[in-house]
């Protein structure tokens, strides 16, 4: 019927696996309209297609939780499993804060639960005055609060990495060794002219 219907079908199949329920849920469009666009009964408006394109390719940032207290005297993994419930395997950014709520570490993850747990268990080299022993300590002994944010990886583009790099350059947390390297968000495409 129209080029716009073809674009709609491309977005539906390429980003929503042809699933009318999923695209309706994520966009708010009525299933009857979506089916009519798919089947060339009606033509979507241009602004509807622009909205669908944005929903398809723009990463969303969602708060998973903020400033949840971690008790270093109890096992860490069960605490994290409880607070990440429903978001364990999502990609995103997590942040650690000390007892004064100062940001001390930012990390990115393809699996928020696993990477947060791993990062908390790593040693942290604390620069202490001469004469004080125990310079190496586990991060979970220093970290008091944890926050996490879902940042989607869309079609292979690692948005969590870019968000982490920007945050590191701005905030420079004391436990991060790198300050963040801002690279192009999209890889260069090979010239595969067809």
N, C-alpha and C positions, 0 to 999 in steps of 0.2 A: 504494500500500500504506500509506504513512505520510507525514506531513508531513516527517519526517526524511529520507526518500528524496528528496522534492522539494528540500529544502535541499541535500542532497548533490549532486543533479544541477545545481542552480544554481551551486554552488561549482566543480564539475567543468567545466561549460561556460563560466562567467564568468571563472575564474581559471587554468584549465589547458587551455583550448581544446578540451575534450572528450577530451583525450588521457590514456587510462588509464596508459600507460607513464610519462608525466611526473608525474602525481599519485602514482603508486606510488613513483617514484624520490625525489620531494621529501618524501613523508610516511612511507615505510617500510611502508605497508599492502600486503598481498598483492593482486596483480592480481585473483585470483579473488574476494576479498571486495569489492573495488571494483566489479567487474562485477555481482556479486550485488546490491549496493546500488543501482547504476544501473538495473538491470532489475527492481527490486522483488521479488527472490527472497528477500533478507534485509533487515532493517532495521538501520541503523547505531545504535550506542549514542550517547547524548547526549554523553558525554565524547569520543567519536571525532569527532563533528561540531564540538565546541568546538576540538579540536586542529586539524582541517582548516581551520576559520575562521582560527585564529591563523597557520597556515602560509600561508594565502592572503593575508592583509592586513598582517601584521606585517613590517616591513622587517628583513632580516637584515644584520648587520654581519660582514664577513669581512676578515681580514688578507690583503692582497695581498702586501705585503712590508714589512719594517721596517728602518730604518737601513741602507739600501743606499748605499754610497759613490759619489758623483759626482765624476768627474775633470774639472775645468774646463779642463784643457789639451787635452782631446780633444772631438770633436763630441758635443754633448749628446743630440741626437735618437736616434742609434743606441744609446747607453747606455740611454735610457729605453725604447726599443722592446724591447730585450733583457730588461729587468727587468719590464716590463709584459706580457710574452708571455702571451696567453690572457685578459688583462684590459684590453686597450687601450681598448675601447669601453664599458666598464662605468661606471656612475655611482658617485660616492663622495667621499671626503675624502682630501686629500694634505697632508703636512706637510714643511716644510723645516727643517733643523737646521744650525747653524754647526759649525766645527771642534771646538768643545768640547761638541757635542751639545746645545746650547741651542736650544729651539724658537724659530724666527724668523718663520715664516709658516705659516698654515693656509689652505687653499682648498677649494672644493667644485667638483665637475665632473660634467657629464653624460657626458663622454668623458675618462676619466682621463689617457690618454696625451697627447691634444691640449692639454688645459688645463694639465697639469703642464709641458709643454714651453713653452707660451706664458707661463706665470707665471715660469718660470726665465729667460726671455729679456727680461723687463721690467727697466727701470731701477729701481734702488733708491737713494733719496736718503739717503745716510749722513750723519748729523750728526757732523762731525769738528771738532776744535779749529781755531781761526782759524789761517790760514797754510798749512793743508794743502789742496792742490789735489786734483782728481779726486774731487769729492764725489759725482758720479753714476757708478754702476757697475752692471753687469748683475748680477742676483741670483745667477746661477750662479757668479760669482766669490766670493760670500760663502757660498753653500750648499755644505755638504760631504756631508750625508746626506739621503736622502729616504725617507719612509714613505708608504704608501697603504693605504686601507681601502675596501672595496666597501660602499656603502650604497645599497640599491635605492630607486628611485622607484617607488612603488606606486600604480597608478590615478591618476596625475597629482599625487599628493601628493609634494612635493619634500622628502623626508626628509634628503637631504644638506645642504640649506640650513639646516634646523633644527639638525642636529648641528653644522654649522659655526658657527652663531650662538652656540650654547651654549659650544662650545670657545673661541670668541673672547672671550666675556664672562669666562670663567674664566682663560684664560692670557694674554691681551693680548700676542700676539707683536709684536715691534718693526717688522716689515715690513708688518703689516696696518694700514690706516688706519681701519677701522671696528671697533667693539668688539662687533658682533653685536646684531641686533635680534630679540628673541624675539616671534614672532607666533603666532596660533593655528595649530595644525598642520593644521586642516581648514578649507577655505573655507566661508563661509556658503552654504547651499543656498537657491535661490529656491523660493518656495512654489508648486510645480507640482502641486497636488492633482489627482488623477485621479478 
